[in-house]
Amino acid sequence: MKSHAREHLSGLEYMRRVAHGEFEGAPMVRHLGMRMTEVEEGRCTIVIDEVRREHENGLGIAHGGLAATLLDTALSCAVNTVMPAGKIFTTLEMKINYIRAIRPGDAPLTCVGHVVHAGSKTATAEGRIVDANGKLFAHGTVTCILFRDTTTGENQ
């Protein structure tokens, strides 16, 4: 099995390298046109510069999955910034409040994720999606399960 950089780098080191273009980000993030603009311990900012036709649902507004992915990405990346080398996780649960429809003219949209809790088994984060004027489009929380240490192979 191919080694992953997270086996040897802390989550913060890894996320900083992604933000600076040294490592490729997640394919889904690239596919949806999102980019990481800021990373610090316990915090991550993801921006989508354009709401494209491919993001629309059958009603001509952005599919709710776009907001969900933007939140999941920013919040999970924030969680990643507090993980030691070798510790990996996945989203266990998300809660999203959709405040208003996202339309093409609303971009750029920014989501800042903040870690609320990081324990030995779970971590939680929260965030908001806003436009350039601070208008709120959605907000939510994520719970991540910390399940394996890649340096030892042990499940937690």
Buried (B, 14 or more C-beta within 10 A) or exposed (E): EEEEEBBEBBBBBBBBBBBEEEBEBBEEBEEBBBBBEEBEEBBBBBBBEEBBEEBBEEEEBBBBEBBBBBBBBBBBBBBBBBBEBBBBBEEBEBEBEBBEBBEBEBBBBBBBBBBBEBEEEBBBBBBBBBBEEEEEBBBBBBBBBBBBBBEEEEEE
